[in-house]
Amino acid sequence: MAKFASAQQGWKEQTGAVMSVELSKLFIGEVNVRRSPGDVGDLVESIKEKGVLEPVITRPVGGRFELVVGSRRFEAAKIAGLKRIPAVVRPMADEEAIIVSLVENIQRRDVEPEEEYDAIMALRKVN
């Protein structure tokens, strides 16, 4: 049983655990590709009606949580008056966090070319 618990803990460290995180403990750092959330009006209304349906992705930093993916959900949740949102909390180095943020936003096809360029330049600095 101890072997299973150890393997399970290793898996959690790699994939992250979903937690309910206070918005006051979240911050948008330099690894987040998106520089501006844009218009979140429709998202605010959706969150008011249904809540945050997909957790944001964060990494622990000094007792707080740096937002890697989900800055639009974070901003919309604040406007909607939420106090907590679901978040995947996963330790990540800067390079991994930038890659995760960039890939997520490129897949959604809503990242601005300047944001994509800035993320690629940030990756070059890390390496």
TIMI-2910 file (N, C-alpha, C, CB; in pm, 1 decimal, decimal comma, always signed):
<rs>
+----------+----------+----------+----------+----------+----------+----------+----------+----------+----------+----------+----------+------+
!      n_x !      n_y !      n_z !     ca_x !     ca_y !     ca_z !      c_x !      c_y !      c_z !     cb_x !     cb_y !     cb_z ! resn !
+----------+----------+----------+----------+----------+----------+----------+----------+----------+----------+----------+----------+------+
!    +81,9 !   -118,9 !     +0,0 !     +0,0 !     +0,0 !     +0,0 !    +86,3 !   +125,3 !     +0,0 !    -93,2 !     -0,2 !   +119,6 !  Met !
!   +197,4 !   +123,8 !    +73,0 !   +285,7 !   +239,9 !    +77,5 !   +344,7 !   +268,7 !    -60,2 !   +397,9 !   +218,0 !   +179,6 !  Ala !
!   +372,7 !   +163,0 !   -135,7 !   +426,0 !   +181,2 !   -270,1 !   +323,6 !   +252,5 !   -358,9 !   +465,1 !    +45,1 !   -331,4 !  Lys !
!   +195,8 !   +213,5 !   -347,4 !    +89,7 !   +278,1 !   -424,6 !    +76,5 !   +424,4 !   -384,2 !    -44,4 !   +204,8 !   -404,7 !  Phe !
!    +78,3 !   +452,2 !   -254,5 !    +64,9 !   +590,5 !   -207,1 !   +179,7 !   +675,5 !   -259,9 !    +61,4 !   +595,4 !    -52,5 !  Ala !
!   +300,3 !   +619,1 !   -260,9 !   +415,9 !   +691,8 !   -313,4 !   +400,6 !   +720,1 !   -462,0 !   +544,2 !   +613,1 !   -288,5 !  Ser !
!   +355,7 !   +620,6 !   -537,3 !   +335,0 !   +639,5 !   -681,2 !   +225,1 !   +741,0 !   -705,9 !   +300,2 !   +506,2 !   -749,4 !  Ala !
!   +119,2 !   +735,0 !   -625,5 !     +8,8 !   +830,2 !   -641,1 !    +56,3 !   +971,9 !   -610,3 !   -109,6 !   +792,2 !   -549,3 !  Gln !
!   +136,6 !   +990,1 !   -508,1 !   +189,1 !  +1122,5 !   -473,6 !   +274,7 !  +1175,6 !   -588,1 !   +271,6 !  +1116,6 !   -342,4 !  Gln !
!   +358,8 !  +1090,4 !   -647,2 !   +439,9 !  +1132,9 !   -760,9 !   +354,1 !  +1178,0 !   -877,1 !   +531,3 !  +1020,9 !   -805,2 !  Gly !
!   +244,6 !  +1105,7 !   -901,8 !   +152,5 !  +1143,2 !  -1009,2 !    +90,2 !  +1278,9 !   -979,4 !    +42,5 !  +1036,1 !  -1027,3 !  Trp !
!    +47,5 !  +1301,2 !   -855,3 !    -13,8 !  +1428,7 !   -818,6 !    +84,5 !  +1543,2 !   -838,1 !    -62,7 !  +1425,3 !   -673,4 !  Lys !
!   +209,9 !  +1520,8 !   -805,3 !   +309,8 !  +1625,8 !   -821,2 !   +328,7 !  +1660,5 !   -967,8 !   +442,7 !  +1583,1 !   -759,7 !  Glu !
!   +316,2 !  +1562,1 !  -1057,1 !   +334,6 !  +1586,8 !  -1199,1 !   +211,1 !  +1649,7 !  -1263,0 !   +368,9 !  +1457,9 !  -1269,7 !  Gln !
!    +92,9 !  +1603,6 !  -1224,3 !    -28,6 !  +1651,1 !  -1289,7 !    -95,7 !  +1763,1 !  -1212,9 !   -125,3 !  +1537,5 !  -1307,4 !  Thr !
!    -70,1 !  +1773,3 !  -1085,2 !   -130,7 !  +1876,4 !  -1002,8 !   -261,3 !  +1831,3 !   -942,4 !   -152,4 !  +2000,9 !  -1083,0 !  Gly !
!   -296,7 !  +1894,4 !   -834,3 !   -421,6 !  +1865,0 !   -766,0 !   -517,7 !  +1980,1 !   -790,9 !   -399,0 !  +1842,5 !   -613,5 !  Ala !
!   -644,9 !  +1949,1 !   -807,0 !   -745,1 !  +2054,4 !   -822,8 !   -788,1 !  +2097,7 !   -683,4 !   -868,3 !  +2005,5 !   -908,1 !  Val !
!   -779,4 !  +2227,1 !   -660,3 !   -815,6 !  +2284,8 !   -531,5 !   -907,2 !  +2403,9 !   -555,0 !   -689,4 !  +2327,0 !   -451,3 !  Met !
!   -978,6 !  +2441,6 !   -452,2 !  -1055,0 !  +2566,0 !   -454,4 !   -962,1 !  +2672,0 !   -394,7 !  -1193,3 !  +2553,9 !   -373,4 !  Ser !
!   -926,3 !  +2772,3 !   -476,2 !   -826,9 !  +2871,0 !   -434,7 !   -892,5 !  +3009,0 !   -423,4 !   -708,2 !  +2874,8 !   -535,0 !  Val !
!   -859,9 !  +3078,8 !   -315,9 !   -909,3 !  +3215,1 !   -298,5 !   -849,4 !  +3304,6 !   -406,8 !   -874,6 !  +3269,2 !   -156,9 !  Glu !
!   -934,3 !  +3389,3 !   -465,9 !   -885,7 !  +3480,4 !   -570,1 !   -774,5 !  +3570,4 !   -517,7 !  -1000,7 !  +3565,9 !   -624,2 !  Leu !
!   -781,0 !  +3605,8 !   -389,0 !   -678,9 !  +3693,7 !   -330,7 !   -541,2 !  +3628,4 !   -325,6 !   -720,1 !  +3735,2 !   -190,9 !  Ser !
!   -535,9 !  +3495,5 !   -338,7 !   -407,3 !  +3424,6 !   -337,4 !   -351,6 !  +3400,2 !   -477,3 !   -422,5 !  +3292,3 !   -265,8 !  Lys !
!   -426,8 !  +3440,7 !   -579,8 !   -383,3 !  +3423,7 !   -718,3 !   -321,9 !  +3552,7 !   -770,6 !   -500,9 !  +3380,6 !   -807,3 !  Leu !
!   -220,8 !  +3538,4 !   -854,8 !   -165,2 !  +3655,1 !   -922,3 !   -118,1 !  +3615,4 !  -1061,4 !    -48,8 !  +3716,2 !   -840,5 !  Phe !
!   -119,7 !  +3713,4 !  -1151,2 !    -72,9 !  +3690,8 !  -1287,7 !    +72,5 !  +3733,9 !  -1292,9 !   -159,8 !  +3768,8 !  -1393,4 !  Ile !
!   +160,0 !  +3640,1 !  -1323,7 !   +302,7 !  +3667,7 !  -1327,3 !   +355,2 !  +3678,4 !  -1469,4 !   +378,0 !  +3560,7 !  -1253,0 !  Gly !
!   +484,6 !  +3681,8 !  -1479,7 !   +551,7 !  +3699,1 !  -1608,1 !   +539,3 !  +3578,9 !  -1700,8 !   +695,8 !  +3728,4 !  -1585,0 !  Glu !
!   +512,7 !  +3459,9 !  -1645,4 !   +505,8 !  +3340,9 !  -1731,1 !   +375,3 !  +3333,2 !  -1809,3 !   +522,0 !  +3215,4 !  -1647,2 !  Val !
!   +274,5 !  +3408,3 !  -1768,1 !   +146,6 !  +3405,1 !  -1837,4 !   +159,6 !  +3478,1 !  -1969,4 !    +34,8 !  +3467,4 !  -1751,2 !  Asn !
!   +128,4 !  +3409,9 !  -2077,4 !   +144,7 !  +3464,5 !  -2212,6 !    +51,2 !  +3582,2 !  -2237,3 !   +119,5 !  +3355,9 !  -2317,0 !  Val !
!    -70,5 !  +3570,5 !  -2190,5 !   -170,7 !  +3673,9 !  -2218,1 !   -139,8 !  +3800,2 !  -2138,3 !   -312,8 !  +3622,8 !  -2184,5 !  Arg !
!   -135,7 !  +3913,2 !  -2206,9 !   -106,0 !  +4041,3 !  -2142,0 !   -232,2 !  +4118,5 !  -2106,2 !    -18,5 !  +4126,2 !  -2232,1 !  Arg !
!   -340,4 !  +4091,5 !  -2178,5 !   -466,6 !  +4160,1 !  -2153,6 !   -579,8 !  +4058,5 !  -2165,2 !   -487,1 !  +4279,2 !  -2253,1 !  Ser !
!   -674,3 !  +4059,9 !  -2071,3 !   -783,3 !  +3962,7 !  -2079,4 !   -882,9 !  +3993,8 !  -2190,6 !   -855,8 !  +3956,6 !  -1947,7 !  Pro !
!   -880,6 !  +4114,6 !  -2243,1 !   -977,2 !  +4151,3 !  -2346,0 !  -1115,5 !  +4165,0 !  -2286,9 !   -978,2 !  +4048,5 !  -2458,3 !  Gly !
!  -1217,8 !  +4157,3 !  -2370,1 !  -1355,7 !  +4170,3 !  -2326,1 !  -1400,0 !  +4039,0 !  -2262,6 !  -1448,6 !  +4209,1 !  -2444,3 !  Asp !
!  -1432,1 !  +4043,7 !  -2135,2 !  -1474,1 !  +3922,7 !  -2063,9 !  -1622,5 !  +3928,3 !  -2025,9 !  -1388,6 !  +3903,4 !  -1937,9 !  Val !
!  -1697,9 !  +4020,2 !  -2084,6 !  -1839,6 !  +4037,4 !  -2050,1 !  -1921,6 !  +3911,1 !  -2059,3 !  -1900,2 !  +4139,5 !  -2138,0 !  Gly !
!  -1911,0 !  +3839,6 !  -2172,1 !  -1987,3 !  +3715,2 !  -2187,9 !  -1941,7 !  +3609,4 !  -2087,8 !  -1973,0 !  +3661,5 !  -2331,0 !  Asp !
!  -1811,7 !  +3606,4 !  -2061,4 !  -1757,6 !  +3509,5 !  -1966,4 !  -1806,6 !  +3540,8 !  -1824,7 !  -1603,1 !  +3509,3 !  -1971,3 !  Leu !
!  -1815,3 !  +3667,9 !  -1789,3 !  -1866,8 !  +3707,5 !  -1658,2 !  -2009,1 !  +3654,9 !  -1641,3 !  -1863,3 !  +3862,2 !  -1641,6 !  Val !
!  -2092,3 !  +3675,0 !  -1743,0 !  -2231,3 !  +3628,6 !  -1736,0 !  -2237,6 !  +3476,7 !  -1723,4 !  -2309,6 !  +3674,3 !  -1860,2 !  Glu !
!  -2154,7 !  +3406,1 !  -1798,3 !  -2151,1 !  +3260,4 !  -1790,7 !  -2110,4 !  +3213,9 !  -1651,1 !  -2054,6 !  +3204,0 !  -1895,4 !  Ser !
!  -2009,7 !  +3279,0 !  -1594,4 !  -1961,9 !  +3242,2 !  -1460,6 !  -2068,0 !  +3272,3 !  -1355,4 !  -1831,4 !  +3317,0 !  -1427,1 !  Ile !
!  -2141,2 !  +3380,9 !  -1371,6 !  -2249,9 !  +3411,7 !  -1277,3 !  -2357,2 !  +3303,9 !  -1281,8 !  -2312,0 !  +3549,4 !  -1308,9 !  Lys !
!  -2385,6 !  +3252,4 !  -1401,3 !  -2490,0 !  +3151,0 !  -1417,9 !  -2444,6 !  +3011,4 !  -1378,4 !  -2537,2 !  +3149,4 !  -1560,4 !  Glu !
!  -2321,4 !  +2973,9 !  -1420,4 !  -2278,1 !  +2834,5 !  -1407,5 !  -2153,7 !  +2814,1 !  -1322,3 !  -2253,2 !  +2778,5 !  -1542,1 !  Lys !
!  -2086,9 !  +2922,5 !  -1284,4 !  -1960,9 !  +2910,5 !  -1211,8 !  -1845,9 !  +2889,4 !  -1308,4 !  -1967,3 !  +2795,5 !  -1110,8 !  Gly !
!  -1728,0 !  +2869,8 !  -1255,9 !  -1609,8 !  +2843,0 !  -1338,1 !  -1610,0 !  +2693,4 !  -1367,2 !  -1475,6 !  +2888,5 !  -1266,0 !  Val !
!  -1627,0 !  +2658,3 !  -1494,3 !  -1643,2 !  +2518,0 !  -1532,5 !  -1511,3 !  +2444,7 !  -1551,0 !  -1722,4 !  +2509,1 !  -1659,0 !  Leu !
!  -1406,7 !  +2516,6 !  -1585,5 !  -1276,1 !  +2454,6 !  -1609,1 !  -1173,2 !  +2521,9 !  -1518,6 !  -1234,2 !  +2466,1 !  -1759,9 !  Glu !
!  -1099,8 !  +2442,5 !  -1439,4 !  -1002,8 !  +2501,9 !  -1347,6 !   -893,8 !  +2579,2 !  -1421,5 !   -939,7 !  +2393,6 !  -1261,4 !  Pro !
!   -845,7 !  +2684,6 !  -1357,5 !   -727,5 !  +2754,4 !  -1407,2 !   -607,1 !  +2667,8 !  -1371,2 !   -714,9 !  +2900,5 !  -1346,2 !  Val !
!   -492,4 !  +2695,0 !  -1431,6 !   -370,3 !  +2620,7 !  -1400,3 !   -274,5 !  +2717,4 !  -1332,4 !   -305,6 !  +2557,1 !  -1529,5 !  Ile !
!   -224,4 !  +2676,5 !  -1216,5 !   -135,8 !  +2762,3 !  -1137,9 !    -11,1 !  +2685,3 !  -1095,0 !   -209,6 !  +2817,7 !  -1014,4 !  Thr !
!    +82,8 !  +2762,5 !  -1042,6 !   +198,4 !  +2701,1 !   -976,9 !   +220,1 !  +2772,8 !   -844,9 !   +327,1 !  +2708,0 !  -1067,1 !  Arg !
!   +260,3 !  +2699,5 !   -741,8 !   +281,3 !  +2763,4 !   -611,9 !   +407,0 !  +2851,0 !   -613,9 !   +292,4 !  +2657,1 !   -500,9 !  Pro !
!   +393,2 !  +2972,4 !   -560,7 !   +506,0 !  +3065,9 !   -551,6 !   +491,7 !  +3142,8 !   -420,6 !   +510,3 !  +3164,3 !   -675,6 !  Val !
!   +578,9 !  +3114,0 !   -325,1 !   +583,7 !  +3190,0 !   -200,8 !   +452,4 !  +3202,1 !   -125,7 !   +633,0 !  +3323,7 !   -229,2 !  Gly !
!   +380,2 !  +3092,4 !   -109,0 !   +255,6 !  +3096,1 !    -34,8 !   +135,7 !  +3145,3 !   -114,4 !   +272,8 !  +3181,3 !    +83,7 !  Gly !
!   +158,0 !  +3182,3 !   -239,1 !    +49,9 !  +3224,0 !   -329,1 !    +52,8 !  +3133,9 !   -451,8 !    +64,0 !  +3375,2 !   -369,9 !  Arg !
!    -31,2 !  +3164,4 !   -549,6 !    -40,0 !  +3082,9 !   -669,4 !    -30,3 !  +3170,9 !   -793,4 !   -170,6 !  +3002,3 !   -670,6 !  Phe !
!    +71,9 !  +3145,1 !   -874,5 !    +90,6 !  +3220,3 !   -998,5 !     +5,5 !  +3157,1 !  -1107,2 !   +240,6 !  +3223,8 !  -1040,5 !  Glu !
!    -73,8 !  +3238,8 !  -1172,4 !   -162,5 !  +3192,6 !  -1279,0 !    -80,1 !  +3165,1 !  -1404,5 !   -274,0 !  +3297,4 !  -1308,0 !  Leu !
!    -86,6 !  +3042,6 !  -1453,6 !    -16,9 !  +3003,6 !  -1575,9 !   -115,1 !  +3004,7 !  -1692,7 !    +48,5 !  +2863,5 !  -1560,4 !  Val !
!   -234,5 !  +2951,5 !  -1670,7 !   -340,5 !  +2946,7 !  -1771,8 !   -471,6 !  +2985,8 !  -1704,1 !   -351,0 !  +2803,8 !  -1838,1 !  Val !
!   -547,5 !  +3073,1 !  -1768,0 !   -679,9 !  +3105,9 !  -1715,9 !   -696,6 !  +3249,1 !  -1671,2 !   -711,1 !  +3017,6 !  -1603,3 !  Gly !
!   -617,7 !  +3340,3 !  -1725,7 !   -627,0 !  +3479,8 !  -1680,9 !   -763,3 !  +3541,2 !  -1712,7 !   -516,6 !  +3563,2 !  -1745,8 !  Ser !
!   -826,2 !  +3500,3 !  -1822,5 !   -959,9 !  +3552,9 !  -1855,5 !  -1063,2 !  +3501,9 !  -1754,0 !  -1001,2 !  +3511,4 !  -2000,4 !  Arg !
!  -1054,9 !  +3373,8 !  -1717,0 !  -1145,5 !  +3318,9 !  -1615,7 !  -1123,4 !  +3386,8 !  -1481,1 !  -1125,7 !  +3166,9 !  -1602,2 !  Arg !
!   -997,8 !  +3412,6 !  -1448,5 !   -962,2 !  +3480,5 !  -1324,5 !  -1023,1 !  +3620,7 !  -1320,4 !   -809,4 !  +3488,1 !  -1309,5 !  Phe !
!  -1003,3 !  +3698,9 !  -1425,6 !  -1057,2 !  +3835,0 !  -1430,7 !  -1209,2 !  +3834,0 !  -1428,5 !  -1007,3 !  +3907,6 !  -1555,6 !  Glu !
!  -1270,6 !  +3743,6 !  -1503,5 !  -1416,8 !  +3734,8 !  -1507,7 !  -1472,9 !  +3693,2 !  -1371,9 !  -1461,5 !  +3635,3 !  -1616,1 !  Ala !
!  -1405,9 !  +3602,0 !  -1303,7 !  -1451,2 !  +3557,7 !  -1171,9 !  -1446,8 !  +3673,2 !  -1071,8 !  -1364,5 !  +3440,3 !  -1121,9 !  Ala !
!  -1342,6 !  +3756,2 !  -1080,2 !  -1335,2 !  +3874,1 !   -992,8 !  -1453,2 !  +3966,5 !  -1018,0 !  -1203,0 !  +3950,1 !  -1014,6 !  Lys !
!  -1480,2 !  +3994,7 !  -1144,9 !  -1590,9 !  +4084,1 !  -1180,5 !  -1724,4 !  +4023,8 !  -1137,3 !  -1591,6 !  +4111,9 !  -1332,5 !  Ile !
!  -1737,3 !  +3891,7 !  -1148,8 !  -1861,3 !  +3822,4 !  -1111,2 !  -1880,3 !  +3817,4 !   -959,5 !  -1861,3 !  +3680,4 !  -1167,8 !  Ala !
!  -1777,6 !  +3854,8 !   -884,8 !  -1788,6 !  +3859,2 !   -739,7 !  -1754,8 !  +3729,8 !   -668,0 !  -1924,3 !  +3898,4 !   -703,5 !  Gly !
!  -1693,8 !  +3635,1 !   -738,1 !  -1654,5 !  +3510,4 !   -672,6 !  -1539,4 !  +3535,6 !   -576,3 !  -1614,9 !  +3404,0 !   -776,9 !  Leu !
!  -1530,4 !  +3453,6 !   -475,1 !  -1420,0 !  +3460,6 !   -378,1 !  -1317,3 !  +3350,8 !   -402,2 !  -1473,8 !  +3450,5 !   -235,3 !  Lys !
!  -1361,9 !  +3239,9 !   -463,8 !  -1275,1 !  +3123,6 !   -488,3 !  -1305,3 !  +3068,3 !   -626,8 !  -1295,3 !  +3013,1 !   -378,9 !  Arg !
!  -1204,1 !  +3004,5 !   -687,2 !  -1224,4 !  +2934,7 !   -814,0 !  -1144,7 !  +2804,1 !   -811,2 !  -1181,4 !  +3024,2 !   -935,3 !  Ile !
!  -1185,4 !  +2707,1 !   -893,4 !  -1108,5 !  +2582,4 !   -900,8 !   -977,3 !  +2606,5 !   -974,3 !  -1190,2 !  +2471,4 !   -971,4 !  Pro !
!   -872,5 !  +2544,8 !   -921,9 !   -739,4 !  +2563,0 !   -981,8 !   -659,8 !  +2434,1 !   -971,7 !   -663,1 !  +2678,6 !   -913,0 !  Ala !
!   -591,7 !  +2401,0 !  -1079,4 !   -492,7 !  +2293,9 !  -1076,6 !   -365,5 !  +2358,9 !  -1023,9 !   -471,2 !  +2226,3 !  -1220,3 !  Val !
!   -310,1 !  +2302,3 !   -918,7 !   -187,4 !  +2355,2 !   -860,1 !    -77,2 !  +2254,6 !   -887,9 !   -203,1 !  +2382,1 !   -705,9 !  Val !
!    +24,5 !  +2298,8 !   -962,8 !   +130,4 !  +2207,4 !  -1005,6 !   +264,3 !  +2279,5 !  -1004,7 !   +100,6 !  +2150,6 !  -1146,1 !  Arg !
!   +363,3 !  +2224,9 !   -936,7 !   +496,4 !  +2286,2 !   -942,6 !   +548,5 !  +2284,2 !  -1086,5 !   +595,4 !  +2212,3 !   -848,1 !  Pro !
!   +600,7 !  +2396,7 !  -1131,0 !   +655,9 !  +2408,7 !  -1266,8 !   +771,7 !  +2507,2 !  -1264,3 !   +546,5 !  +2454,7 !  -1368,9 !  Met !
!   +874,8 !  +2475,5 !  -1339,4 !   +982,9 !  +2571,2 !  -1362,2 !   +932,5 !  +2676,7 !  -1460,4 !  +1112,1 !  +2499,9 !  -1416,5 !  Ala !
!  +1002,7 !  +2788,6 !  -1468,5 !   +963,1 !  +2897,3 !  -1559,2 !   +943,0 !  +2847,9 !  -1701,7 !  +1067,8 !  +3008,0 !  -1557,8 !  Asp !
!  +1037,6 !  +2770,0 !  -1752,3 !  +1029,9 !  +2723,3 !  -1890,4 !   +902,9 !  +2643,2 !  -1915,3 !  +1151,9 !  +2639,0 !  -1924,4 !  Glu !
!   +872,4 !  +2549,3 !  -1826,5 !   +751,7 !  +2468,2 !  -1842,5 !   +626,3 !  +2555,1 !  -1833,9 !   +746,9 !  +2357,4 !  -1736,0 !  Glu !
!   +624,2 !  +2650,2 !  -1741,2 !   +507,7 !  +2737,2 !  -1724,7 !   +483,6 !  +2821,6 !  -1849,8 !   +526,0 !  +2828,2 !  -1602,6 !  Ala !
!   +588,5 !  +2874,1 !  -1908,6 !   +574,0 !  +2953,3 !  -2031,7 !   +520,8 !  +2865,2 !  -2144,5 !   +709,7 !  +3017,3 !  -2072,5 !  Ile !
!   +575,2 !  +2744,9 !  -2156,5 !   +531,5 !  +2653,4 !  -2262,7 !   +384,6 !  +2616,4 !  -2243,9 !   +619,1 !  +2525,8 !  -2264,3 !  Ile !
!   +345,0 !  +2582,2 !  -2121,4 !   +205,6 !  +2545,6 !  -2094,5 !   +113,0 !  +2662,2 !  -2128,9 !   +187,3 !  +2504,2 !  -1946,2 !  Val !
!   +150,0 !  +2782,1 !  -2087,9 !    +68,7 !  +2900,5 !  -2116,0 !    +58,9 !  +2927,1 !  -2265,8 !   +126,8 !  +3022,9 !  -2045,1 !  Ser !
!   +169,9 !  +2917,1 !  -2334,7 !   +172,1 !  +2942,4 !  -2478,8 !    +90,7 !  +2838,2 !  -2555,3 !   +316,2 !  +2943,8 !  -2529,9 !  Leu !
!   +112,3 !  +2711,6 !  -2525,6 !    +40,5 !  +2604,7 !  -2595,4 !   -109,8 !  +2616,8 !  -2572,9 !    +90,1 !  +2466,8 !  -2548,6 !  Val !
!   -149,6 !  +2638,9 !  -2449,5 !   -292,8 !  +2651,6 !  -2418,3 !   -356,3 !  +2765,1 !  -2498,9 !   -313,2 !  +2676,2 !  -2267,0 !  Glu !
!   -290,2 !  +2877,6 !  -2504,9 !   -348,4 !  +2992,4 !  -2573,9 !   -342,3 !  +2978,5 !  -2725,7 !   -277,4 !  +3119,1 !  -2531,6 !  Asn !
!   -238,2 !  +2917,3 !  -2778,0 !   -231,4 !  +2894,9 !  -2923,0 !   -341,4 !  +2797,2 !  -2965,1 !    -91,0 !  +2840,3 !  -2964,3 !  Ile !
!   -364,4 !  +2693,0 !  -2884,7 !   -468,8 !  +2596,3 !  -2917,0 !   -605,6 !  +2661,9 !  -2921,4 !   -469,0 !  +2482,9 !  -2815,9 !  Gln !
!   -625,9 !  +2762,3 !  -2840,2 !   -754,2 !  +2833,4 !  -2840,0 !   -759,7 !  +2937,0 !  -2951,5 !   -777,7 !  +2901,3 !  -2704,4 !  Arg !
!   -648,8 !  +2963,1 !  -3014,3 !   -639,2 !  +3056,5 !  -3125,9 !   -680,9 !  +3198,9 !  -3088,8 !   -724,0 !  +3007,4 !  -3240,0 !  Arg !
!   -662,5 !  +3236,3 !  -2963,4 !   -701,6 !  +3371,1 !  -2925,2 !   -587,0 !  +3451,8 !  -2863,8 !   -816,1 !  +3364,5 !  -2828,4 !  Asp !
!   -465,6 !  +3405,1 !  -2885,8 !   -350,0 !  +3480,0 !  -2838,0 !   -308,2 !  +3578,1 !  -2948,0 !   -231,6 !  +3383,8 !  -2799,0 !  Val !
!   -272,3 !  +3698,0 !  -2908,0 !   -229,1 !  +3799,1 !  -3004,1 !    -87,5 !  +3766,5 !  -3052,2 !   -234,5 !  +3941,2 !  -2941,1 !  Glu !
!    -53,1 !  +3801,5 !  -3175,6 !    +81,7 !  +3773,9 !  -3227,2 !   +191,6 !  +3832,5 !  -3137,9 !    +95,5 !  +3829,8 !  -3368,4 !  Pro !
!   +166,5 !  +3951,0 !  -3082,2 !   +266,7 !  +4013,2 !  -2994,3 !   +286,6 !  +3931,1 !  -2867,1 !   +224,8 !  +4157,0 !  -2958,1 !  Glu !
!   +177,3 !  +3874,1 !  -2813,7 !   +187,1 !  +3792,2 !  -2693,9 !   +264,7 !  +3663,8 !  -2723,8 !    +46,7 !  +3759,2 !  -2639,4 !  Glu !
!   +239,8 !  +3605,4 !  -2839,8 !   +311,6 !  +3485,4 !  -2880,9 !   +460,5 !  +3514,8 !  -2894,7 !   +255,1 !  +3431,2 !  -3013,3 !  Glu !
!   +493,6 !  +3626,0 !  -2957,1 !   +633,5 !  +3666,1 !  -2974,5 !   +700,5 !  +3686,1 !  -2838,1 !   +642,7 !  +3796,0 !  -3058,7 !  Tyr !
!   +632,2 !  +3758,1 !  -2747,4 !   +688,3 !  +3783,1 !  -2614,8 !   +716,2 !  +3652,6 !  -2540,7 !   +593,5 !  +3870,5 !  -2532,8 !  Asp !
!   +625,5 !  +3555,1 !  -2554,7 !   +644,2 !  +3426,4 !  -2487,7 !   +764,2 !  +3351,7 !  -2544,3 !   +518,3 !  +3340,6 !  -2501,1 !  Ala !
!   +779,8 !  +3355,3 !  -2674,7 !   +894,1 !  +3287,6 !  -2737,2 !  +1024,7 !  +3354,6 !  -2694,7 !   +880,8 !  +3288,8 !  -2891,9 !  Ile !
!  +1025,6 !  +3486,1 !  -2687,0 !  +1145,2 !  +3558,5 !  -2641,7 !  +1175,2 !  +3525,2 !  -2494,6 !  +1126,1 !  +3712,2 !  -2659,5 !  Met !
!  +1070,6 !  +3510,9 !  -2412,7 !  +1090,1 !  +3474,3 !  -2271,8 !  +1150,4 !  +3335,0 !  -2261,1 !   +956,4 !  +3480,6 !  -2194,6 !  Ala !
!  +1107,5 !  +3242,9 !  -2347,9 !  +1165,2 !  +3109,0 !  -2348,6 !  +1313,7 !  +3112,5 !  -2384,3 !  +1090,0 !  +3019,7 !  -2446,7 !  Leu !
!  +1347,9 !  +3198,4 !  -2476,8 !  +1489,4 !  +3209,9 !  -2515,0 !  +1572,8 !  +3257,7 !  -2397,6 !  +1506,1 !  +3305,9 !  -2633,9 !  Arg !
!  +1517,9 !  +3347,5 !  -2316,3 !  +1590,3 !  +3397,0 !  -2197,8 !  +1610,5 !  +3289,0 !  -2095,4 !  +1516,3 !  +3512,9 !  -2134,4 !  Lys !
!  +1510,1 !  +3200,2 !  -2079,5 !  +1518,3 !  +3092,6 !  -1980,7 !  +1624,8 !  +2991,5 !  -2018,3 !  +1383,5 !  +3023,1 !  -1966,3 !  Val !
!  +1639,1 !  +2967,8 !  -2147,9 !  +1736,4 !  +2866,7 !  -2194,3 !  +1872,2 !  +2922,3 !  -2198,5 !  +1700,7 !  +2813,6 !  -2329,8 !  Asn !
+----------+----------+----------+----------+----------+----------+----------+----------+----------+----------+----------+----------+------+
</rs>
